[in-house]
């Protein structure tokens, strides 16, 4: 696997590629246990990452300011997310909206290749070196020990490994077979060691979805009705999350208590926030103090609603739905599975709206309006799709 630049490519392409690479490396290190325990270092890294992402946005801003529609689609959520900093100090969701316009400059295949290289490199760095500085070991109700291998927690370890596995599968025709199989075996072992059940289940789901997408005619005969039903998935899961937490909070029964046990207490922790904080249109600072005393607000859809407010929550879910609708097109078929599995991950993890974990938020670029040539380049990155 190699990353190279042709002579005719612009300085902007090189700068964007370098900045994106650096952003991913810093983002993976940011998720290490050592940085998580050193708040001052975490603060510095957070704003360095934000600076890199902002420069990425500036370098690709012509792809945003080329139509009123694009300006509206990108700047409205960006303004709301920047304003949320006043309440919740730092909002990881902003990285997705700052970076995804770069897809229209570099192309999605190239950005996935750069991410795979940067993510794998920094993944090994954390496991080999940061593990010495800080490794957390978690014990769950089942009694099983789950090591984080230098990351902030085992779930983060599992999710980053999951992304690498998905990227390897998507880009398998562009990667040396020895590298492909060797990395896959290593990543599978890491996911198993992490004990991150969500990552294990989603990896299986991803493989099944990929096989289904590539070997059936389901998407070859696209209909608007079919695409609308599938694109509603983020809202379906959001409503399921709300319903289950509401039932557990006010009408708990033995079945829901068993579900809470299987989910490592997520329903119990979430019900506290659900009952303690009123639903607001705008972001709410739910506080780290509560997270340390009660437990983290892990479920992504509830976290999105409680922390970011109803307006940002609805906008984000709408963008996810529009992206799925676009990805149902045959020419995007090999990308949709990786996007969908993180929609499901949102049921249990708030990382589904964090670009450093869910790199597939880059697919949001399909919502932007481009010329026919730009659309072709966005997906293929000057290379032929399979």
Secondary structure, DSSP 8 states (H G I E B T S, - for coil): ------TTS-HHHHHHHHHHHHHHHHHHHHTBHHHHH-HHHHHHHHHHHHHHHHHHHHHTGGGTTTSHHHHHHHHHHHHHHHHHHHHHS--TTHHHHHHGGGHHHH-HHHHHHHHHHHHHHHHHHIIIIIHHH---EEE-TT--EEE-TTBSSHHHHHHHHHHHHHHHHHTGGGS-HHHHHHHHHHHHHHHHHHT-HHHHHHHHHHHHHHHHHHHSSTTTS--HHHHHHHHTHHHHHHHHHHHHHHHHHHH--HHHHHHHHHTTTHHHHHHHHHHHS---SS-----HHHHHHT-----HHHHHHHHHHHHHHHHHHHHHHHHHHHHTSGGGHHHHHHHHHHHHHTTT-GGGG-TTT-GGGGGGGGGS---HHHHHHHHHTTS---
